[in-house]
């Protein structure tokens, strides 16, 4: 799983922040690592130098193997909260998507499956 982190020009402490966010993404998406080829993280400060609440934004884009990319976004008061919020949203989205792929139907085995046993 390749992780690429992009920041806008208004983000300070890029190296330390990049290492922290990358470790969080790698840890948070580790159970899906075999099904994901690439993760792109876009961190931005929406208001730039103006300040304000919930002006930090994290857009998280995941590229699952053989599927269309999935993206989520989260805004918060700081970049750590924004990235954590986006990570949690992506975990739910991937669980839902991969869970549906592994499910054969609504109720599990059908009566036709019992004949094969």
N, C-alpha and C positions, 0 to 999 in steps of 0.2 A: 504494500500500500504506500504510494507516494503521496507526500503531503507538501503542498506549496502554500506559503503564507504571503499575502500581499497587504501592504499598508498604504494609506494615503500620506500626503506630505505633512499632515497635521499631527501625526502620531509620534510621540517621543519614546526613547528607550526601545528602539526596534529590536535589537539583538536579544536582549533579555526577555522581552515580551514574546518574540518569535519562538524562542526555546521553550518558554512556559506554555504557550498555546499549543505548540506542536506536541509536547509531552502529554498534555491534556487530551488532545484529539486522538493520539495514538492509543492511549489508555482507554478512553471512552468508546472508541470504535473497534477495539481489539477483537471482540467476538465476531465482527463482520469482516475482518481483514482479508479473509480468503475470497470474499465476494466483492471486494472493492479494489479498483485499480488505482484510483487517484482521488485525493481530497484537496479542494482549493478553499482557502480561508481568505476573506477580504475584510480587513478591519478599517474602519473609518470614523472620523469625528465629523458628524453632520454639521455642527455649528462652527467648526474651526475654532478661532480664538474668542468667540463670543461667550462660550460657556453655556450653562443651562443644564436642566435635568434630562436624563435619558437621551443624550445626544451622541453616545457612542454606539456604533452599529457593527454587528458581525454578520456577514453573509457566508454561509457554509454550503459549498457545493460538493456533492459526492457523485462519483461516476462508478456505478455498479457494473460488474462484468456483464456484457451483452444486453444492457438496458440503457434507457435514456437517463441523463443526469438528473439528480434530485437536488433541490435547493431549499434552504430555510434561512430566515433572517430573524435577528433578535436585537432590540435596542435596550440599553440600560445606562446607568449613571457612570459606569467605568467599563473598560475593555474586558476585564476579567469576567465580570457579570454578564456582559454581552456574549462573550464566547461560550461561557458555560450554559447560558440560556439557549443559544443556537445548537450546542452539542446535545442538550437534552431533547430538543425538538427533533433533531436528526436521528437520535437513537429511537425515538418513538416511531418516526416515519419508516426507518429501515426495518424495525421489528414488524411493523404492520405489513410492509411490502414483502419481505422475505417470508413472513409467516403465511401470507396468502399463497405464495408460490408453493410452499410445502404442504398445503392442505389440499386433500383430494375432493372434499365436498363439505357440505354444511355439518353433517352429523357424524362424520367419520366413515367407517366401512359400510358398504351397502349390502343388501341381502345377496347380491350377485357375488360379492367377495367371499361370502361364507361358503358358497358352493365349491370354491377353489381350495378351501382348507380341508 
